[in-house]
Amino acid sequence: MGGAEATQVPGVTFKMPPAQTTVRKYRRDTSEVSCCLKYMIFGFNVMFWLLGLCILAVGVWAWSEKDTFNNLGRLANIALDPAFVLICVGTLTFVIGFTGCVGALRENTCLLAAYALFLAIILLLEMTAVVMGFIFKDWIKLQATGGFQAFIIHYREDPDQQNLIDWIQEDWLQCCGIEGPKDWDRNNYFNCSSRDVGSREACGVPFSCCRRKPNEIIKNKQCGYDVRKPGYNYDVAKIINEKGCIQAVEEWMEVNLIIISAIALITSFLQILGICFAQNLRADIFAQKAKWH
């Protein structure tokens, strides 16, 4: 059939042209969802998922140790409770890690969209906080002062708050009080009038206010006794830090401004990268689903 055919008619011979054969070539579509992108999002968020789970577990454990679940009256200053902060941070980190991890592994566009939305909201809040920090600097300073006052007032009531303020004063900022050691008069144990009720810590400050001595192995827990007492016989400046913690924070931020800015930029870059990766993976998934239909 592919060659020429001859048709015989008496006295005449006709030669037919060769038949036209149409050959259709089909190109196999080998495109698929990017495995590299998929498992990059999965692996990165597995770490966040586990980290969030650990932070959440520590926060819940801290609350259970303080018997907070059975004594809801302790929730009056919940926003200042380090255990509550750990629970909130752990829950948020766990949810974000879960949506990114499972969304990428299962190629679930809804979870990936939620993951990208969470990152976008956090990024927006961070940018807003930076702008607000410059515009309302005095208001933020006032709020920080109020928070620190609450820490001082409830210093002996919550071991988590006590450990936190000791870490701030002794290890991080080497400071004492909000504006100075006199701020510890707000606490019932350290108030000078508490001498009348037999408080040995009256007119003193916590041990975390004391200056570190060279080669000191065991911390003297009584080093802050009587340092605010009138007629104290020793040089107070050599025993305790007299700088307030608010001033110490401002000085610390000025010294470490470049490091803080670099960390903020890297964090923002990673968040933007996560949003872009999630959206690209969603686009690949939608493209594959369109081919199935």
Secondary structure, DSSP 8 states (H G I E B T S, - for coil): --S-EEEEETTEEEEE------------------HHHHHHHHHHHHHHHHHHHHHHHHHHHHHHHTTGGG-GGGGGGGGG-HHHHHHHHHHHHHHHHHHHHHHHHTT-HHHHHHHHHHHHHHHHHHHHHHHHHHHTHHHHHHHHHHHHHHHHHTTTT-HHHHHHHHIIIIIIS---SSSSGGGGGGSTTTSGGGGGGT-TTTT---GGGB---TT--S--TTTTTTTTSTT-SS-HHHHB--S-HHHHHHHHHHHTHHHHHHHHHHHHHHHHHHHHHHHHHHHHHHHHHHHH-
